[in-house]
Every structure is written in C-alpha cells, then in structure tokens.
Amino acid sequence: IIVILPLLLSLQEKLNEIVDQIRTGREEETKRNKQLFHGTPVTTEKKAQSDAELFEITKRQMKEKEEAGTNKLSGKQLFETDHNLDTSDIQFLEDAGNNVEVDESLFQEMDDLELEGDEDGPGYSPADPESDSGD
C-alpha cells in the first residue's frame, strides 16, 4: 500500500492537470465563439462611412464599365430609348408574310372549363364586382 499511494497521488495530479487543460480549452473556445458572433456595434457614423464606401465602389465600377464600352442597357432602358421597338414585333410578322398558324384546338371557351372551388357560381368574375350571382 505504501508503494501504491505515491503512484496514485501522482496519477491523480496528472489527471487533474489534463482536466484543467481541457476545461481551459473549452472556455477559450467559448470566448472566441462569442466574439465571432458578437461583432462590432454599428453606429450611425460607421453606417454612413460604410454607405459612402459602397457608393464609391459602385461609382468606380460603373465608370470602369463605361470606359470599357460594356455598358449594356437593360430591356426597359432599351425600350424607353428606342421607340422602334414598340412596333418591331408587328414589323417582324409583316416581313414574315403573316404566315403564322394558330392551332385553335388549344383554346377552349371559358364556359367549358370546370374549375375547382367555383363557389361563387357560373356568372362570377373577380375583375367585375357587379357580376356577383348571389344578388
């Protein structure tokens, strides 16, 4: 027993050191995680500075695009600037000789359609509040 007691005490000390190291490591990891998720508080000055920086970056990028000649207009911008686009589809059809075929079998009369949930009756149209069939 006398030989085993010092051995057990040294083993207990070593285990206590290992447990303390593990506990310290976990506490440090928890602190790091809290710092990551906490971040820095946003003040009005920081927000204004960030907005100004973002504006400058966007302005610089737009200027670079213009200088590179890759400034493409959106569809809306093209439509607003080129009024020939208003009639381009009509012109295309006229150039094709109006050889557009329409398969009328793809269309049905609205009365023939059976819609689920048609609680308002056959004469009801949501676009026309006067068409309420319940009156």
Backbone as CSV, one residue per row, in Angstrom:
resi,resn,N_x,N_y,N_z,CA_x,CA_y,CA_z,C_x,C_y,C_z
1,ILE,0.836,-1.176,0.000,0.000,0.000,0.000,0.891,1.253,0.000
2,ILE,1.971,1.235,0.694,2.843,2.401,0.767,3.450,2.704,-0.602
3,VAL,3.739,1.704,-1.391,4.315,1.909,-2.716,3.251,2.415,-3.692
4,ILE,2.035,1.992,-3.550,0.963,2.348,-4.462,0.440,3.763,-4.185
5,LEU,0.422,4.222,-2.957,-0.119,5.530,-2.596,0.576,6.679,-3.336
6,PRO,1.926,6.766,-3.351,2.544,7.875,-4.111,2.250,7.762,-5.613
7,LEU,2.151,6.559,-6.104,1.846,6.365,-7.520,0.431,6.859,-7.837
8,LEU,-0.512,6.545,-6.980,-1.896,7.001,-7.168,-1.998,8.522,-7.042
9,LEU,-1.264,9.120,-6.112,-1.298,10.570,-5.954,-0.735,11.281,-7.192
10,SER,0.349,10.767,-7.740,0.914,11.390,-8.936,-0.023,11.201,-10.137
11,LEU,-0.662,10.056,-10.204,-1.643,9.812,-11.266,-2.828,10.768,-11.142
12,GLN,-3.289,10.993,-9.895,-4.400,11.904,-9.665,-4.007,13.336,-10.061
13,GLU,-2.786,13.761,-9.725,-2.333,15.096,-10.109,-2.294,15.253,-11.633
14,LYS,-1.789,14.245,-12.300,-1.706,14.294,-13.762,-3.102,14.369,-14.386
15,LEU,-4.038,13.591,-13.887,-5.417,13.628,-14.389,-6.059,14.994,-14.133
16,ASN,-5.799,15.574,-12.954,-6.324,16.909,-12.651,-5.760,17.947,-13.632
17,GLU,-4.476,17.833,-13.985,-3.872,18.755,-14.951,-4.536,18.610,-16.326
18,ILE,-4.764,17.375,-16.729,-5.402,17.127,-18.034,-6.821,17.701,-18.050
19,VAL,-7.572,17.493,-16.975,-8.940,18.020,-16.886,-8.911,19.547,-16.925
20,ASP,-7.961,20.167,-16.223,-7.846,21.626,-16.238,-7.510,22.144,-17.636
21,GLN,-6.643,21.451,-18.360,-6.303,21.856,-19.725,-7.522,21.777,-20.644
22,ILE,-8.282,20.706,-20.511,-9.490,20.545,-21.326,-10.497,21.642,-20.995
23,ARG,-10.702,21.904,-19.694,-11.651,22.933,-19.267,-11.217,24.310,-19.782
24,THR,-9.927,24.625,-19.676,-9.406,25.908,-20.148,-9.588,26.034,-21.662
25,GLY,-9.327,24.960,-22.395,-9.507,24.973,-23.847,-10.949,25.223,-24.232
26,ARG,-11.872,24.599,-23.531,-13.297,24.802,-23.829,-13.726,26.230,-23.522
27,GLU,-13.235,26.789,-22.412,-13.591,28.161,-22.062,-13.058,29.148,-23.102
28,GLU,-11.829,28.924,-23.576,-11.250,29.802,-24.585,-12.031,29.699,-25.907
29,GLU,-12.436,28.494,-26.251,-13.217,28.298,-27.473,-14.571,28.999,-27.362
30,THR,-15.194,28.919,-26.202,-16.468,29.596,-25.977,-16.308,31.105,-26.106
31,LYS,-15.218,31.652,-25.542,-14.965,33.093,-25.644,-14.758,33.499,-27.098
32,ARG,-14.006,32.702,-27.855,-13.768,33.012,-29.270,-15.089,32.996,-30.049
33,ASN,-15.916,32.000,-29.784,-17.210,31.915,-30.485,-18.093,33.106,-30.160
34,LYS,-18.106,33.535,-28.896,-18.909,34.695,-28.519,-18.412,35.941,-29.217
35,GLN,-17.104,36.085,-29.338,-16.541,37.248,-30.014,-16.888,37.225,-31.500
36,LEU,-16.880,36.040,-32.108,-17.219,35.937,-33.517,-18.653,36.355,-33.770
37,PHE,-19.560,35.937,-32.909,-20.965,36.227,-33.114,-21.347,37.614,-32.611
38,HIS,-20.576,38.174,-31.725,-20.906,39.484,-31.178,-20.619,40.580,-32.198
39,GLY,-19.457,40.582,-32.790,-19.099,41.586,-33.783,-18.927,42.958,-33.161
40,THR,-18.840,43.950,-34.008,-18.699,45.318,-33.523,-20.033,46.018,-33.680
41,PRO,-20.397,46.829,-32.710,-21.667,47.532,-32.806,-21.649,48.551,-33.945
42,VAL,-22.785,48.699,-34.600,-22.899,49.633,-35.714,-23.443,50.954,-35.186
43,THR,-22.694,52.005,-35.431,-23.148,53.337,-35.067,-23.554,54.061,-36.341
44,THR,-24.199,55.197,-36.186,-24.621,55.952,-37.362,-23.416,56.423,-38.169
45,GLU,-22.321,56.723,-37.476,-21.117,57.160,-38.194,-20.539,56.018,-39.020
46,LYS,-20.469,54.829,-38.420,-19.938,53.673,-39.142,-20.845,53.309,-40.312
47,LYS,-22.152,53.406,-40.122,-23.103,53.097,-41.187,-22.941,54.086,-42.334
48,ALA,-22.825,55.364,-42.019,-22.655,56.380,-43.052,-21.340,56.176,-43.796
49,GLN,-20.302,55.840,-43.056,-18.999,55.595,-43.681,-19.080,54.381,-44.609
50,SER,-19.740,53.332,-44.154,-19.893,52.129,-44.968,-20.701,52.420,-46.223
51,ASP,-21.779,53.193,-46.085,-22.600,53.554,-47.243,-21.804,54.384,-48.239
52,ALA,-21.007,55.310,-47.739,-20.196,56.148,-48.614,-19.166,55.303,-49.364
53,GLU,-18.545,54.353,-48.655,-17.573,53.474,-49.303,-18.233,52.613,-50.373
54,LEU,-19.414,52.084,-50.080,-20.148,51.270,-51.046,-20.537,52.102,-52.267
55,PHE,-20.956,53.347,-52.037,-21.312,54.236,-53.140,-20.098,54.496,-54.029
56,GLU,-18.946,54.739,-53.413,-17.723,54.998,-54.185,-17.316,53.773,-54.999
57,ILE,-17.436,52.600,-54.415,-17.090,51.360,-55.122,-18.021,51.176,-56.319
58,THR,-19.311,51.371,-56.116,-20.286,51.222,-57.200,-20.036,52.249,-58.294
59,LYS,-19.759,53.461,-57.888,-19.480,54.529,-58.851,-18.241,54.202,-59.684
60,ARG,-17.202,53.700,-59.020,-15.972,53.330,-59.711,-16.223,52.186,-60.696
61,GLN,-17.005,51.183,-60.276,-17.305,50.053,-61.153,-18.102,50.502,-62.372
62,MET,-19.065,51.396,-62.193,-19.849,51.887,-63.324,-18.964,52.674,-64.283
63,LYS,-18.051,53.468,-63.744,-17.144,54.241,-64.584,-16.232,53.316,-65.386
64,GLU,-15.756,52.239,-64.742,-14.908,51.263,-65.436,-15.677,50.584,-66.563
65,LYS,-16.940,50.267,-66.329,-17.768,49.645,-67.373,-17.966,50.594,-68.545
66,GLU,-18.220,51.857,-68.249,-18.413,52.836,-69.315,-17.143,52.995,-70.136
67,GLU,-15.994,53.033,-69.450,-14.732,53.177,-70.157,-14.413,51.952,-70.999
68,ALA,-14.814,50.790,-70.517,-14.543,49.554,-71.248,-15.532,49.349,-72.399
69,GLY,-16.590,50.141,-72.436,-17.566,50.022,-73.508,-18.530,48.868,-73.315
70,THR,-18.623,48.334,-72.132,-19.525,47.216,-71.881,-20.773,47.662,-71.141
71,ASN,-21.075,48.936,-71.212,-22.256,49.450,-70.530,-23.491,49.063,-71.330
72,LYS,-24.107,47.953,-70.969,-25.287,47.465,-71.677,-26.534,47.983,-70.987
73,LEU,-27.502,48.360,-71.792,-28.760,48.847,-71.249,-29.663,47.665,-70.918
74,SER,-30.510,47.876,-69.943,-31.487,46.848,-69.606,-32.588,46.870,-70.662
75,GLY,-33.449,45.885,-70.637,-34.547,45.824,-71.596,-35.459,47.035,-71.497
76,LYS,-35.731,47.455,-70.284,-36.592,48.618,-70.083,-35.930,49.871,-70.651
77,GLN,-34.611,50.018,-70.377,-33.893,51.184,-70.890,-33.863,51.174,-72.421
78,LEU,-33.651,50.013,-73.027,-33.673,49.921,-74.486,-35.038,50.320,-75.033
79,PHE,-36.088,49.822,-74.402,-37.449,50.099,-74.834,-37.763,51.588,-74.731
80,GLU,-37.271,52.223,-73.644,-37.550,53.644,-73.448,-36.770,54.527,-74.419
81,THR,-35.577,54.085,-74.832,-34.757,54.924,-75.703,-35.023,54.673,-77.179
82,ASP,-35.366,53.459,-77.568,-35.562,53.131,-78.979,-37.039,52.859,-79.220
83,HIS,-37.740,53.847,-79.773,-39.183,53.708,-79.975,-39.517,52.790,-81.144
84,ASN,-38.538,52.377,-81.917,-38.784,51.402,-82.977,-39.101,50.032,-82.397
85,LEU,-38.720,49.812,-81.157,-39.006,48.525,-80.521,-40.499,48.363,-80.234
86,ASP,-41.234,49.492,-80.228,-42.680,49.420,-79.994,-43.371,48.597,-81.064
87,THR,-42.914,48.735,-82.280,-43.579,48.088,-83.412,-42.726,46.992,-84.043
88,SER,-41.648,46.604,-83.397,-40.741,45.633,-84.009,-41.399,44.268,-84.213
89,ASP,-42.244,43.836,-83.292,-42.913,42.543,-83.454,-43.890,42.578,-84.630
90,ILE,-44.601,43.687,-84.756,-45.546,43.820,-85.865,-44.790,43.811,-87.194
91,GLN,-43.679,44.534,-87.237,-42.860,44.574,-88.451,-42.319,43.188,-88.774
92,PHE,-41.917,42.457,-87.755,-41.402,41.099,-87.957,-42.473,40.208,-88.585
93,LEU,-43.703,40.303,-88.078,-44.796,39.498,-88.619,-45.122,39.898,-90.048
94,GLU,-45.083,41.201,-90.337,-45.356,41.656,-91.693,-44.275,41.168,-92.651
95,ASP,-43.026,41.187,-92.212,-41.925,40.709,-93.046,-42.034,39.210,-93.296
96,ALA,-42.578,38.485,-92.333,-42.729,37.038,-92.479,-43.920,36.695,-93.367
97,GLY,-44.722,37.683,-93.728,-45.857,37.444,-94.613,-47.078,36.944,-93.890
98,ASN,-47.187,37.190,-92.618,-48.331,36.753,-91.807,-48.591,35.258,-91.960
99,ASN,-47.560,34.487,-92.073,-47.703,33.029,-92.181,-47.670,32.384,-90.796
100,VAL,-48.317,32.991,-89.872,-48.364,32.454,-88.520,-49.596,31.582,-88.404
101,GLU,-49.388,30.328,-88.031,-50.503,29.401,-87.891,-50.877,29.280,-86.422
102,VAL,-52.147,29.300,-86.156,-52.647,29.188,-84.796,-53.479,27.930,-84.704
103,ASP,-53.159,27.071,-83.750,-53.921,25.854,-83.527,-55.059,26.182,-82.567
104,GLU,-56.272,26.363,-83.112,-57.403,26.788,-82.306,-57.880,25.705,-81.346
105,SER,-57.450,24.485,-81.562,-57.868,23.417,-80.659,-57.214,23.563,-79.278
106,LEU,-56.189,24.403,-79.191,-55.539,24.619,-77.899,-56.344,25.546,-76.997
107,PHE,-57.320,26.229,-77.578,-58.117,27.179,-76.818,-59.519,26.625,-76.615
108,GLN,-60.088,26.915,-75.456,-61.437,26.463,-75.151,-62.254,27.668,-74.724
109,GLU,-63.530,27.483,-74.771,-64.407,28.513,-74.242,-64.318,28.475,-72.722
110,MET,-64.394,29.612,-72.086,-64.295,29.671,-70.631,-65.466,28.935,-69.968
111,ASP,-66.623,28.871,-70.643,-67.771,28.184,-70.068,-67.540,26.681,-69.991
112,ASP,-66.691,26.150,-70.873,-66.433,24.712,-70.891,-65.476,24.279,-69.776
113,LEU,-64.776,25.219,-69.185,-63.805,24.873,-68.149,-64.520,24.619,-66.837
114,GLU,-64.140,23.538,-66.177,-64.672,23.249,-64.855,-63.559,23.516,-63.860
115,LEU,-63.705,24.590,-63.112,-62.680,24.987,-62.157,-63.060,24.492,-60.779
116,GLU,-62.040,24.017,-60.047,-62.292,23.579,-58.674,-62.504,24.803,-57.807
117,GLY,-63.353,24.671,-56.818,-63.581,25.766,-55.886,-64.378,26.901,-56.495
118,ASP,-65.261,26.603,-57.434,-66.067,27.632,-58.081,-67.321,27.862,-57.237
119,GLU,-67.114,28.386,-55.996,-68.222,28.565,-55.067,-69.093,29.751,-55.438
120,ASP,-68.556,30.688,-56.224,-69.286,31.912,-56.494,-70.289,31.772,-57.628
121,GLY,-70.302,30.652,-58.278,-71.282,30.436,-59.323,-70.724,30.721,-60.694
122,PRO,-71.517,30.381,-61.721,-71.024,30.489,-63.098,-70.892,31.921,-63.592
123,GLY,-71.626,32.885,-63.041,-71.581,34.242,-63.554,-70.594,35.142,-62.826
124,TYR,-69.797,34.587,-61.947,-68.916,35.413,-61.116,-67.595,35.689,-61.813
125,SER,-67.185,36.936,-61.791,-65.886,37.336,-62.315,-65.222,38.213,-61.262
126,PRO,-64.024,37.821,-60.753,-63.396,38.612,-59.701,-63.001,40.012,-60.181
127,ALA,-62.821,40.195,-61.487,-62.465,41.508,-62.009,-63.669,42.438,-62.041
128,ASP,-64.886,41.873,-62.030,-66.094,42.672,-62.127,-66.930,42.459,-60.876
129,PRO,-66.859,43.397,-59.914,-67.621,43.194,-58.656,-69.115,43.232,-58.878
130,GLU,-69.599,43.769,-60.011,-71.032,43.831,-60.297,-71.579,42.478,-60.718
131,SER,-70.698,41.508,-61.068,-71.151,40.242,-61.614,-71.465,39.223,-60.532
132,ASP,-71.689,39.646,-59.322,-71.996,38.709,-58.247,-73.318,38.011,-58.533
133,SER,-73.305,36.687,-58.628,-74.514,35.956,-58.972,-75.439,35.774,-57.772
134,GLY,-74.961,36.104,-56.574,-75.761,35.924,-55.373,-76.765,37.026,-55.143
135,ASP,-76.743,38.099,-55.948,-77.679,39.231,-55.741,-79.032,38.959,-56.296
